[in-house]
Each structure stands twice: as structure tokens, then as C-alpha cells.
Amino acid sequence: MTFNKFLNLNRISKKEFSKISGIPLRQVFRYANREADPNMINALKIKVYTEGKVDLEDWIHEDEEPRPSLQSLRTKFDSNLR
């Protein structure tokens, strides 16, 4: 289940979740809106405070294209300089 879906289904505000979890409100907003993925500590906090309904695997974005590696970006950049 996505984090935002959990919050909506359980009628928990982002501000309330921030208070009970100790995760800064700005980060809670970013995680809920999928603008950012939590670090391992915050992902584990979310798992605990959602009683496992939002698990670590729920942060994987399978529908998105994989991000390019740093090496492939360097190669592309270098080839554009020539």
C-alpha cells in the first residue's frame, strides 16, 4: 500500500503522522506525494507506525524507468564534448 493511501484510508493527517513518527513534516509531505523516497531509518519508522501496512517494498517504483547510472551519464557527457 502506498503511504498516501494509508494516510487517506486511516484519516491521518500528514501533520499528525509527523508528530507521532518524529519524521519532519516536510519529509512526510514529500514521501506521501512520491516526490522523494525515505531513507532506511524513515522507511522503517513508517513501517512500524503503519503496523506493516506500508512496507519497504512499497517504496519501489516499478512503473518508472530505471535511473541512469553515474557512469552512463559521464560517458554521455564526455561524448557530447567531442
N, C-alpha and C positions, 0 to 999 in steps of 0.2 A: 504494500500500500504506500502511496506517496505521502510525504509528510504533510502537504497541504490538505490532502483528502482526509487524513487522520484528524487534523485540527478542525476541519469543517464538520465532519461526521460527529465529533465529540463536543462541538460547540466550545472549543477552547480558543481564546484569542491568542494572537502571537505575543502580545504583551504578557498575558498570564503564563504562557509556556516559558517565556524568557525568565520570568520571576522564579518559577518552580525549578527550572533546569540550571539556571545560572549562566545560560548562553546569552550573550548580548543581543538585545532586541534587533539591532541592525542585521546581525547574522541570521536570526530566526526568520526575518523577512526574506533575506536572500536565499536561504535554504528552501523556504516554502514556495517561493516563486521560481525556483530552479535556476537562479542567477549564479549560484555557487554551490559547490558540494562541501559538506562539512569535513573537517579534519577527523582523524580517527577518534580522538577524545570526544568531540561533539557528536559524532555519529553514534558512539557507544552511549553517550548520555541520552540521546534521542531514543535509542533502542530501549534503554532502561525505563525512561519516563513514559514511553508509549506501550510499555509492557510487551515489547517484541513485535508490536503491530507494524512498526516501521523498522525493518531490519537492515543490516549492512548492504545486502544485495539490492535493496530498493533504491539505492543511490546510483546504480549502474544505468547508464543511458544507452540502452541497446538500439534505440531508434535513431541515434545520432551517428554520423560518420566518425571514424576514429580520428583523433587529433594527430597531426603530423609530428614525427619525431624531430628533435632538435637537429640531428644530423641531416635529415632530409631538407629542413629549412635552410641550413647552412649551404648545402650543395646547390639548392635552387638559387639562393642569394649569390653565391660565387659564380654560377653560370650566367646570371644576369649582368654581372660586372664585365664579362668578357665581350 
